[in-house]
Amino acid sequence: MTISRRSFVLASIASAGVPLAIGHSIAAQPAIPSNAEEALFVRAVDGEKIKVRIGAKIEEVRFIGVDAPEVKVDNNTTECHAMESTALLTSILADQTVYLESDVEDKDGKDRLWRYAWVVADGVPTLLNEYVLAQGAAILKDETKNTKYQARLEEAQQTAQSAKIGLWGACESGHQSIPRHGSEEAPGVFGEELVGESVGVTLSDPFVTYDYNFSTPKGGYKFLIFNASIVNYGDDKKQYASGRFQAKDLDTGADHKETFVLLDQPLGSGNLSTGSYVYGQVALEVQETATNLAVKYQVSSFGDISLYWLLQL
């Protein structure tokens, strides 16, 4: 059984025995604030920002007093604990109603709603700004005007920092740059979902063959066949194509692009709308001696964003 990185992160959260609604440092709230606005969770951008639907409009919300690791510093770099912080919010908020409470300032400098975010978890109103700090998913950001819950946020961080929870135990600092997971320097493994530019890609069930549906590779080569699942987590359409896959032999340096093979269920190419996915097979012709491969998927049309998996045959 293969377990994706996302599944592993969420399982770790659950198995840690951490109460979803209230930790020992988080004060119970008798009710959601009456002035909070209802919104439907769409997706987590990172550990401090979420996309929500308010009526017919999609808005980006930034949590007051929270500074989470950046998912993308540049094309090949992320920050330590960024994926875990994002997965934490996703696990809590999937299909949930979020209640947004404002303070003095309505929006930040990038026109994002600046809010305290509440969710009812296990029947208890939970302040997410406080919760992510208590779980070490972010660090405290000092605010000059929006200070309604400042004392609670400070206490939540102190608890996580003292116990070395989350990034306080995993990282050297709150903003420690590391190779982006799924980059060429830090490839993922088959069975693991990698995400780039809001596109999630999972590769699974690889095998090699010298004869597939009456197709045979050229001399000195073999077919590498695998399944690919691609999902669009973004707010706009995303292109996909089996021709964006490529394999590199890490021992010889040889590059191998897609090869035409009559597949049972080819991945093909097309566009994915928000929330939709596609599943199919991909075939690459690789050298017969290849045993150590990096499989690459070019996410962006211009090739500046790619995802990498390590595959040992």
C-alpha positions as CSV (number, residue, x, y, z in Angstrom):
1,M,0.0,0.0,0.0
2,T,1.4,3.4,-1.0
3,I,0.8,6.4,1.2
4,S,0.9,9.9,-0.2
5,R,2.7,12.7,1.6
6,R,-0.6,14.4,2.2
7,S,-2.1,11.2,3.7
8,F,1.0,10.7,5.9
9,V,0.8,14.3,7.2
10,L,-2.9,14.1,8.0
11,A,-2.4,10.6,9.6
12,S,0.4,12.0,11.8
13,I,-1.9,14.8,13.0
14,A,-4.6,12.4,13.9
15,S,-2.3,9.9,15.6
16,A,-0.6,12.6,17.7
17,G,-3.6,12.7,19.9
18,V,-4.0,16.5,19.5
19,P,-7.5,17.7,20.3
20,L,-8.8,19.3,17.1
21,A,-10.9,21.9,18.9
22,I,-9.2,22.8,22.1
23,G,-5.6,22.4,23.2
24,H,-4.6,22.9,26.9
25,S,-3.4,26.4,26.0
26,I,-6.4,27.5,24.0
27,A,-9.2,29.2,25.8
28,A,-12.7,27.9,25.3
29,Q,-15.1,30.3,23.5
30,P,-18.8,30.0,24.5
31,A,-20.0,31.0,21.0
32,I,-18.9,32.2,17.6
33,P,-18.7,36.0,17.8
34,S,-22.0,37.5,16.6
35,N,-20.4,39.9,14.1
36,A,-18.5,37.0,12.3
37,E,-19.4,36.5,8.6
38,E,-20.1,33.0,7.3
39,A,-17.9,31.7,4.5
40,L,-17.4,28.3,2.9
41,F,-13.8,26.9,2.9
42,V,-12.4,26.3,-0.6
43,R,-8.7,25.6,0.0
44,A,-5.7,26.4,2.1
45,V,-3.0,28.6,0.4
46,D,-0.6,28.0,3.2
47,G,-0.7,27.9,7.0
48,E,-1.9,31.5,7.3
49,K,-4.1,32.1,4.2
50,I,-7.2,30.4,2.9
51,K,-9.6,30.8,0.0
52,V,-13.2,31.0,0.9
53,R,-16.5,31.5,-0.9
54,I,-18.7,34.3,0.4
55,G,-21.9,34.2,-1.6
56,A,-20.9,33.9,-5.2
57,K,-17.4,35.4,-4.7
58,I,-14.1,33.7,-3.9
59,E,-12.0,35.7,-1.4
60,E,-8.5,35.2,0.0
61,V,-8.3,35.5,3.8
62,R,-5.1,36.2,5.7
63,F,-5.1,35.3,9.4
64,I,-4.4,38.2,11.8
65,G,-1.3,37.8,14.0
66,V,-0.1,34.7,12.1
67,D,3.1,34.3,9.9
68,A,3.3,30.8,8.4
69,P,6.2,29.3,6.4
70,E,6.1,30.1,2.7
71,V,5.1,27.2,0.4
72,K,7.0,28.8,-2.5
73,V,10.0,31.0,-2.0
74,D,11.1,30.5,-5.7
75,N,10.8,27.7,-8.2
76,N,13.0,25.3,-6.3
77,T,12.8,26.5,-2.7
78,T,10.2,26.4,0.0
79,E,10.3,27.0,3.8
80,C,10.6,24.3,6.4
81,H,7.2,23.0,7.6
82,A,5.2,24.8,4.9
83,M,3.6,21.7,3.6
84,E,2.7,20.4,7.0
85,S,1.2,23.8,8.0
86,T,-0.9,23.8,4.9
87,A,-2.1,20.2,5.4
88,L,-3.1,21.0,9.0
89,L,-5.5,23.7,7.8
90,T,-6.8,21.5,5.0
91,S,-7.5,18.7,7.4
92,I,-9.4,20.9,9.8
93,L,-11.4,22.9,7.3
94,A,-12.4,20.5,4.5
95,D,-16.1,21.0,3.7
96,Q,-16.4,23.3,6.8
97,T,-18.1,26.7,7.3
98,V,-15.6,29.3,8.4
99,Y,-16.7,32.3,10.5
100,L,-14.6,35.5,9.8
101,E,-14.2,38.1,12.4
102,S,-12.7,41.5,11.6
103,D,-10.7,43.8,13.8
104,V,-9.6,47.4,13.2
105,E,-8.3,46.9,9.6
106,D,-10.4,45.3,6.9
107,K,-7.7,44.3,4.4
108,D,-4.0,43.9,4.2
109,G,-1.7,45.6,1.7
110,K,-2.5,43.0,-1.0
111,D,-6.3,43.4,-0.8
112,R,-6.8,40.2,1.2
113,L,-9.4,40.0,3.9
114,W,-7.6,40.4,7.2
115,R,-9.5,38.2,9.7
116,Y,-9.7,36.1,12.8
117,A,-11.1,32.7,11.5
118,W,-13.4,30.5,13.6
119,V,-14.6,27.0,13.0
120,V,-16.8,24.8,15.1
121,A,-14.7,21.6,15.7
122,D,-16.2,18.8,17.8
123,G,-19.0,21.2,18.8
124,V,-16.6,23.8,20.2
125,P,-15.8,27.2,18.5
126,T,-12.1,27.3,17.7
127,L,-10.1,30.3,16.8
128,L,-7.8,29.1,14.0
129,N,-5.3,31.9,14.4
130,E,-4.7,30.6,17.9
131,Y,-4.8,27.0,16.9
132,V,-2.1,27.1,14.2
133,L,0.2,28.9,16.6
134,A,-0.5,26.3,19.4
135,Q,0.4,23.5,16.9
136,G,3.6,25.2,15.8
137,A,2.3,25.6,12.2
138,A,3.2,29.3,12.2
139,I,4.9,32.0,14.2
140,L,3.4,35.0,15.8
141,K,3.2,38.2,13.8
142,D,3.0,41.4,15.9
143,E,0.2,43.7,14.9
144,T,0.0,47.4,15.7
145,K,-3.8,47.8,15.3
146,N,-5.4,44.4,15.1
147,T,-4.8,43.3,18.7
148,K,-8.1,42.0,20.0
149,Y,-6.8,38.5,20.8
150,Q,-3.1,39.4,21.1
151,A,-2.6,37.9,24.6
152,R,-4.2,34.5,23.5
153,L,-2.0,34.4,20.4
154,E,1.1,35.1,22.4
155,E,0.3,32.3,24.9
156,A,-0.4,29.8,22.1
157,Q,3.0,30.4,20.6
158,Q,4.8,30.2,23.9
159,T,3.2,26.8,24.6
160,A,4.3,25.4,21.2
161,Q,7.8,26.9,21.4
162,S,8.4,25.5,24.9
163,A,7.2,22.0,23.9
164,K,9.0,22.2,20.5
165,I,5.8,21.4,18.7
166,G,5.7,21.6,14.9
167,L,8.2,24.0,13.2
168,W,9.8,24.7,16.6
169,G,11.1,21.1,16.7
170,A,11.5,20.5,13.0
171,C,13.1,23.7,11.8
172,E,16.1,25.9,12.8
173,S,14.0,29.1,12.5
174,G,10.5,30.3,11.6
175,H,11.5,31.0,8.0
176,Q,14.2,28.5,7.1
177,S,14.5,28.0,3.3
178,I,14.9,24.4,2.1
179,P,14.8,22.7,-1.3
180,R,11.1,22.6,-2.4
181,H,9.7,19.1,-1.9
182,G,9.3,17.6,-5.3
183,S,12.1,19.8,-6.8
184,E,15.1,18.3,-8.6
185,E,17.1,18.7,-5.5
186,A,14.5,17.1,-3.2
187,P,12.4,14.7,-5.3
188,G,9.3,12.9,-4.0
189,V,8.6,9.2,-4.4
190,F,6.0,7.2,-6.4
191,G,2.7,7.1,-4.6
192,E,3.2,10.6,-3.2
193,E,1.2,13.6,-4.4
194,L,3.4,16.6,-5.3
195,V,1.9,20.0,-5.8
196,G,3.2,22.9,-8.0
197,E,1.3,26.0,-9.1
198,S,-1.9,24.6,-7.5
199,V,-1.7,21.4,-9.6
200,G,-1.4,18.1,-7.6
201,V,0.2,15.1,-9.4
202,T,0.4,11.6,-8.1
203,L,2.4,8.8,-9.9
204,S,1.8,5.2,-9.1
205,D,2.1,1.5,-10.1
206,P,5.3,1.7,-12.2
207,F,6.5,-1.3,-14.2
208,V,8.8,-2.0,-17.1
209,T,8.1,-4.2,-20.1
210,Y,9.5,-5.0,-23.5
211,D,6.1,-5.7,-25.1
212,Y,3.0,-3.7,-24.5
213,N,-0.1,-4.0,-26.7
214,F,2.0,-5.3,-29.6
215,S,4.4,-2.3,-29.2
216,T,8.1,-2.9,-28.6
217,P,10.8,-0.5,-27.7
218,K,13.9,0.2,-29.9
219,G,17.0,-1.9,-29.4
220,G,18.7,-1.4,-26.0
221,Y,15.5,0.2,-24.5
222,K,12.5,-0.7,-22.4
223,F,9.1,0.8,-21.7
224,L,8.5,2.4,-18.4
225,I,4.7,2.5,-17.8
226,F,3.0,4.2,-14.8
227,N,-0.3,5.7,-13.8
228,A,-0.7,9.5,-13.4
229,S,-3.4,11.4,-11.5
230,I,-3.6,15.2,-12.0
231,V,-5.9,17.5,-10.0
232,N,-6.4,21.2,-10.3
233,Y,-6.6,22.9,-6.9
234,G,-6.3,26.4,-8.4
235,D,-8.9,29.1,-9.2
236,D,-8.5,28.9,-13.0
237,K,-8.1,26.3,-15.7
238,K,-4.9,24.3,-15.9
239,Q,-3.4,22.5,-18.9
240,Y,-2.1,19.0,-18.6
241,A,-0.4,16.6,-21.1
242,S,1.2,13.3,-21.0
243,G,3.9,14.8,-23.3
244,R,5.1,16.9,-20.3
245,F,6.5,13.8,-18.6
246,Q,10.2,13.0,-19.0
247,A,12.7,10.7,-17.3
248,K,16.4,11.2,-16.6
249,D,18.8,8.4,-15.9
250,L,20.6,9.6,-12.9
251,D,23.6,7.2,-13.6
252,T,24.2,8.2,-17.2
253,G,22.5,11.6,-17.5
254,A,20.4,10.5,-20.4
255,D,17.0,12.2,-20.9
256,H,14.0,10.2,-22.1
257,K,10.8,11.8,-23.3
258,E,7.3,10.3,-23.8
259,T,7.2,7.5,-26.4
260,F,4.1,6.6,-28.4
261,V,2.7,3.4,-27.1
262,L,-0.9,2.1,-27.5
263,L,-1.9,2.3,-23.8
264,D,-5.0,0.8,-22.2
265,Q,-6.0,4.1,-20.6
266,P,-3.8,6.9,-21.9
267,L,-3.5,10.2,-20.0
268,G,-3.7,12.3,-23.1
269,S,-3.9,16.1,-22.8
270,G,-6.5,18.8,-22.1
271,N,-7.7,21.4,-19.6
272,L,-8.8,20.9,-16.0
273,S,-11.3,23.3,-14.4
274,T,-11.1,24.1,-10.7
275,G,-11.5,21.0,-8.6
276,S,-11.5,18.5,-11.5
277,Y,-9.0,15.7,-12.1
278,V,-7.8,13.3,-14.8
279,Y,-6.3,9.8,-14.5
280,G,-4.5,7.7,-17.1
281,Q,-1.3,5.9,-18.1
282,V,2.0,7.4,-19.4
283,A,4.7,5.5,-21.2
284,L,8.4,6.5,-21.5
285,E,11.1,4.6,-23.4
286,V,14.2,4.4,-21.2
287,Q,17.5,2.7,-21.6
288,E,17.5,-1.0,-20.8
289,T,20.2,-0.5,-18.2
290,A,18.4,2.3,-16.4
291,T,17.7,1.5,-12.7
292,N,17.9,4.9,-11.1
293,L,15.5,7.5,-12.6
294,A,14.2,11.0,-11.9
295,V,10.7,11.3,-13.5
296,K,9.8,14.9,-14.2
297,Y,6.4,16.5,-14.9
298,Q,6.4,20.1,-16.4
299,V,3.5,21.8,-14.6
300,S,3.7,25.2,-16.3
301,S,3.5,25.9,-20.0
302,F,6.8,27.7,-20.0
303,G,8.7,25.0,-18.2
304,D,9.7,27.1,-15.2
305,I,7.8,24.9,-12.7
306,S,8.4,21.1,-12.7
307,L,7.8,18.3,-10.2
308,Y,10.2,15.4,-9.7
309,W,9.9,11.9,-8.4
310,L,12.7,9.4,-7.7
311,L,12.2,5.9,-9.1
312,Q,14.5,3.0,-8.6
313,L,13.7,0.0,-10.8
